[in-house]
Amino acid sequence: MTQPPRTPDGRYIVVDGVLWRATRPDLSNTERERLVHALMDARRAVGVAKRAGDDAAVATARKAVDAAKIALGERGPVWWADGAPDYNRHKVENTPYAAWWAVRQPSLPTSPRT
């Protein structure tokens, strides 16, 4: 699987032109893998609970998803300490990363008028 592009400062990945906060770089591989497994387990639990119609279990599983994403650094307080703002879930073209992103994009063909 191809990895999504990562901003030069490593803070975000770009998916469909949107910035998503990247995993904390200070996590060991073992800890990151443990947290990713916990996240996947929690996401599966959400699906199971939804199919069962168990609203309480859905809420519990969603809390587990949130906890894993916070521990990974993808939600909650930013993991960098230089005071830079968080552009999580912003269109990359509307952020300071716009120029970097523009040079990465191939020219889009223009469609002929009909």
C-alpha positions in Angstrom: 0.0 0.0 0.0 1.3 3.4 -0.9 1.8 5.8 2.0 0.1 9.2 1.7 2.3 12.2 1.3 3.6 13.7 4.5 4.2 17.4 5.0 7.9 18.5 5.1 7.6 19.1 8.9 6.1 15.6 9.4 3.0 16.9 11.2 0.4 15.8 8.7 -0.4 13.3 6.0 -2.5 14.5 3.0 -5.5 12.4 1.9 -7.7 13.7 -0.9 -6.3 17.2 -0.5 -7.0 17.3 3.2 -4.4 17.5 6.0 -4.7 14.8 8.7 -2.6 14.9 11.8 0.2 12.3 11.6 1.1 9.9 14.3 3.5 11.2 17.0 7.1 10.6 15.8 8.3 10.0 19.4 6.4 6.7 19.7 8.5 3.5 19.5 7.5 1.1 16.8 6.3 -1.3 19.5 4.1 1.3 21.1 2.8 2.6 17.8 1.8 -0.9 16.7 0.1 -1.6 20.1 -1.9 1.6 19.7 -2.8 0.9 16.1 -4.0 -2.6 17.1 -6.1 -1.0 19.9 -7.6 1.5 17.4 -8.5 -1.3 14.9 -10.0 -3.4 17.7 -12.1 -0.4 18.8 -13.2 0.3 15.3 -14.3 -3.3 14.8 -16.2 -3.1 18.1 -18.0 0.0 16.9 -19.2 -2.0 13.9 -20.2 -5.0 15.9 -22.1 -2.8 18.4 -23.9 -0.9 15.6 -25.0 -4.2 13.9 -26.3 -5.4 17.2 -28.2 -2.1 17.8 -26.4 -1.7 21.2 -26.1 2.0 21.7 -24.2 1.7 24.9 -21.6 -0.5 23.4 -21.3 1.9 20.4 -20.6 4.7 22.8 -18.0 2.7 24.7 -16.3 1.6 21.5 -16.2 5.1 20.2 -14.6 6.3 23.4 -11.9 3.6 22.8 -11.4 4.8 19.3 -11.0 8.4 20.6 -8.5 7.3 23.3 -6.4 5.4 20.8 -6.3 8.3 18.4 -5.4 10.7 21.2 -2.6 8.4 22.3 -1.3 8.2 18.7 -1.3 12.0 18.6 -3.9 12.1 15.8 -6.5 13.9 18.1 -6.3 16.0 21.2 -3.5 18.4 22.0 -0.9 18.8 19.3 2.3 16.8 19.8 4.7 19.5 18.6 5.8 22.2 21.1 6.7 25.2 18.9 3.3 26.9 19.2 2.4 26.3 15.5 -1.4 26.1 14.9 -3.2 22.9 14.1 -4.4 22.5 10.6 -5.9 19.1 11.1 -8.8 18.4 8.6 -8.2 21.6 6.7 -7.9 21.6 2.9 -4.1 21.8 2.2 -4.6 24.6 -0.3 -6.0 26.8 2.5 -3.0 26.4 4.8 0.7 27.4 4.8 1.4 24.1 3.1 -0.4 25.2 -0.1 2.8 26.1 -2.0 4.5 22.8 -1.1 1.3 20.9 -2.2 1.0 22.8 -5.4 4.4 21.7 -6.7 3.6 18.1 -5.8 0.4 18.1 -7.9 0.4 17.1 -11.6 -1.2 19.6 -14.0 -4.8 18.7 -14.4 -5.9 18.3 -18.0 -8.5 20.8 -19.2 -11.6 19.3 -20.7 -12.7 20.5 -24.2 -15.9 22.5 -24.3 -18.8 20.7 -25.9 
